[in-house]
Each structure stands twice: as C-alpha cells, then as structure tokens.
C-alpha cells in the first residue's frame, strides 16, 4: 500500500484533512477544548491557524509511524492535567476521516452522556456476505463455515448483522481511560453511521474515493 506524503496538510477537494477535522469538532458544539497532538511544527502551526489548541508538541517517542493511539491520548490527558486542566470526556477525532459530520461528534458525546456507557464508538454495518455467519475458512484445502453456526445459513440475507468500527469518532470518559487502560472499557455503545459517511484514508485510492464523495455533497 502506498503512503500519502504529508496527507494531513494536503488539499482534499480544496481543504486539508486537518481542516475537515477542525470544522467537524467546532460544528458539533459539544467540545469545550479541541486539542491537536503532533510532533510536527508545520502541522502545529496549521492547527493553530484553524483555531485548534496546541499547548505542547508530542514527544518523539510517541511520534513514530507505528505508535499506537492509546499512549498518545494518555499523554495528552496527562499533559493537560499537569497544566491544571482536566476533562470528564475525551473524544478522539483522527484527521483521516474527512467525511465526518459535526452531527457524528455531537451524537457520540450525547449518547455517552445519556447512556453513561464507558464509551461510544462509531460503526458501520458490513455487507451481509461479510458477516461471520456467512464467510468461510479453508481447512486442509476444504471450505468450512467460519463459525459452526454458519453451517445453518444458506442465504446471505439470513446472516446476522455484523459491524465494523470505522474510526470516525471515539468518545469515552476520562475515568474509562484510567480504570480500564483503554478507550473502550467494558460497556462500549455503538453509534451506527451511514456507510456513505464513513471512509478512513490510508491509500491514494481512498483519497480519490473521498474526493468523489465530497464532490457529491
């Protein structure tokens, strides 16, 4: 898979991925503070120009391409607390989801507050032919149902709905991070999105698809 150099600042249908994220965060009108975590001075400057809060640069040990997101979130929460500011709710908005709407952010936070779940995560329903009830595995060269109960499913429309986390919005309580050491906790509620509003950019093909969908909007 080819990477997209400087994709967070590259223009997608006239705006950067960072700009789409900033607009969704502000438009949601549910976030008290919108923080950008980066180790890149150029991205930090662009973030400030978009009205994002950049109180620190991310340390180098949390800035590798393969750095998990969890320690980045934990670092941001701890750095703000050390500076005298704490939050009850933490929302992760990765710039690679430019189709994100302000309503997605608002609905995720609202559902978190109303349900008192440990977290709320956006998901999309998978096509029924990708349901674990319908997919197959190969065992010694022979096709077998991936799940034992899948042997009873003859038509894909009879397969149970299955969902995939799509990366558009992750919302959790700070207490979830502290208690469980992750952003999900034990009670993670889904916010189901329309698949047309869901796309995570990882490749040039994803970029082209995002441009096409944004043009249709």
C-alpha positions in Angstrom: 0.0 0.0 0.0 1.4 3.4 -0.9 1.5 6.1 1.7 0.3 9.7 1.0 3.2 12.1 2.0 2.1 14.9 4.2 -1.6 13.8 3.9 -2.8 15.7 7.0 -2.0 19.1 5.2 -2.5 18.0 1.6 -5.6 19.6 0.0 -8.6 17.2 -0.5 -11.3 18.9 -2.5 -9.8 22.3 -1.5 -9.3 21.7 2.2 -6.8 19.8 4.3 -7.7 16.8 6.4 -6.9 18.9 9.4 -9.4 21.5 8.3 -12.2 19.0 7.9 -11.5 17.7 11.4 -11.4 21.2 12.9 -14.7 22.1 11.3 -16.5 18.9 12.5 -15.1 19.4 16.0 -16.2 23.1 16.2 -19.5 22.5 14.4 -20.5 19.8 17.0 -20.8 22.5 19.7 -20.2 19.8 22.3 -16.5 20.1 23.0 -15.0 22.6 25.4 -11.5 22.3 24.1 -10.2 21.0 20.7 -6.6 19.8 21.1 -4.2 18.9 18.4 -1.4 16.4 19.3 1.5 16.5 16.9 5.3 16.4 16.9 5.4 18.5 13.6 5.9 22.2 13.9 4.3 22.8 10.5 1.2 20.8 11.4 1.1 22.6 14.8 1.2 26.0 13.0 -1.6 24.9 10.6 -3.6 23.7 13.5 -3.3 27.0 15.4 -4.4 28.8 12.2 -7.5 26.7 12.2 -8.3 27.6 15.8 -7.0 24.4 17.3 -5.3 24.3 20.7 -1.7 23.2 20.5 -0.3 23.6 24.0 2.6 21.2 23.5 4.4 19.1 20.9 4.2 15.4 21.1 7.4 13.8 22.4 9.4 11.9 19.8 8.8 8.5 21.4 5.1 8.9 20.7 5.6 10.1 17.1 6.7 7.0 15.2 4.5 5.7 12.3 3.7 2.6 14.3 2.9 4.4 17.6 -0.5 3.2 19.0 -3.1 5.8 19.6 -3.7 5.0 23.2 -0.5 6.3 24.7 -0.9 9.5 22.6 -4.3 10.1 24.2 -3.0 9.3 27.6 -0.1 11.7 27.1 -2.4 14.5 26.1 -4.8 14.0 29.0 -1.9 13.8 31.5 -0.1 16.8 30.0 -3.2 18.9 30.3 -3.8 17.8 33.9 -0.2 18.7 34.8 -1.0 22.2 33.4 -4.1 22.4 35.7 -6.9 21.5 33.2 -8.9 18.2 33.4 -11.8 16.9 31.4 -14.5 14.4 32.1 -15.0 13.3 28.4 -12.3 12.5 25.9 -13.1 12.5 22.1 -10.7 11.1 19.5 -11.1 12.6 16.0 -8.4 11.3 13.6 -7.8 13.5 10.6 -8.0 10.5 8.2 -11.9 10.6 8.4 -12.8 13.7 6.2 -16.4 12.6 5.7 -17.1 13.1 9.4 -20.0 15.4 10.1 -20.5 17.7 13.2 -23.6 15.6 14.0 -21.4 12.5 14.3 -19.4 14.1 17.0 -22.4 15.6 18.7 -24.4 12.4 18.7 -21.5 10.3 20.1 -20.9 12.7 23.0 -24.7 12.9 23.7 -25.1 9.2 23.7 -22.1 8.8 26.0 -23.6 11.3 28.4 -27.1 9.9 28.2 -26.3 6.2 28.5 -23.5 6.5 31.0 -21.7 3.8 29.0 -17.9 3.5 29.3 -17.5 4.7 25.7 -19.3 5.3 22.4 -17.7 4.3 19.1 -18.9 4.9 15.5 -19.5 1.7 13.4 -20.9 0.8 10.1 -22.9 -2.3 9.2 -20.9 -4.8 7.0 -22.5 -6.2 3.8 -24.2 -9.4 4.8 -21.8 -11.5 2.7 -19.1 -10.4 5.1 -21.0 -11.5 8.2 -19.1 -14.1 10.2 -22.2 -16.2 9.8 -21.7 -16.3 6.0 -17.9 -16.1 5.5 -15.8 -19.3 5.1 -12.4 -20.6 6.1 -10.2 -23.1 4.4 -9.3 -26.2 6.5 -7.0 -28.7 4.8 -8.0 -27.4 1.4 -11.7 -27.7 2.2 -14.1 -24.8 2.7 -15.8 -24.8 6.1 -18.1 -22.2 7.7 -16.0 -19.7 9.7 -18.4 -20.2 12.6 -20.0 -23.5 13.4 -23.5 -21.9 13.5 -22.8 -20.6 10.0 -23.4 -24.1 8.6 -27.2 -23.4 9.0 -27.0 -20.1 6.9 -27.9 -20.9 3.3 -28.7 -17.4 2.1 -26.6 -14.3 2.9 -29.7 -12.3 3.8 -30.2 -14.7 6.7 -26.8 -14.0 8.2 -26.8 -11.9 11.3 -25.8 -8.2 11.0 -22.2 -7.6 11.7 -20.5 -4.2 12.4 -17.0 -2.7 12.0 -15.5 0.2 13.9 -14.9 2.8 11.3 -12.7 5.3 13.1 -14.9 8.4 12.6 -15.5 9.1 16.3 -14.3 7.6 19.6 -15.8 9.1 22.8 -15.1 7.9 26.3 -14.9 9.1 29.9 -11.5 10.0 31.3 -12.4 7.6 34.0 -12.6 4.8 31.4 -9.0 5.5 30.4 -7.9 5.4 34.0 -9.9 2.3 35.1 -9.5 0.1 32.0 -6.3 1.4 30.4 -8.1 1.7 27.0 -10.7 3.9 25.4 -13.5 1.2 25.3 -14.0 0.0 28.8 -16.5 -2.9 29.4 -19.6 -1.2 28.1 -18.9 0.3 24.7 -22.0 1.6 22.9 -22.2 1.8 19.1 -23.2 4.8 17.1 -24.2 3.4 13.7 -23.3 5.6 10.7 -24.4 5.5 7.1 -21.7 3.8 5.2 -21.7 6.7 2.7 -20.4 9.0 5.5 -17.6 6.6 6.5 -14.2 6.5 5.0 -10.7 6.2 6.5 -7.9 7.4 4.2 -5.0 5.0 4.1 -4.1 4.9 0.4 -4.3 7.0 -2.8 -7.4 5.0 -3.8 -9.1 6.1 -0.5 -8.1 9.7 -1.3 -9.7 9.5 -4.7 -12.9 8.0 -3.2 -13.0 10.8 -0.6 -12.8 13.4 -3.3 -15.6 11.7 -5.2 -17.9 11.6 -2.2 -17.1 15.2 -1.1 -17.9 16.4 -4.7 -21.3 14.6 -4.4 -22.1 16.5 -1.2 
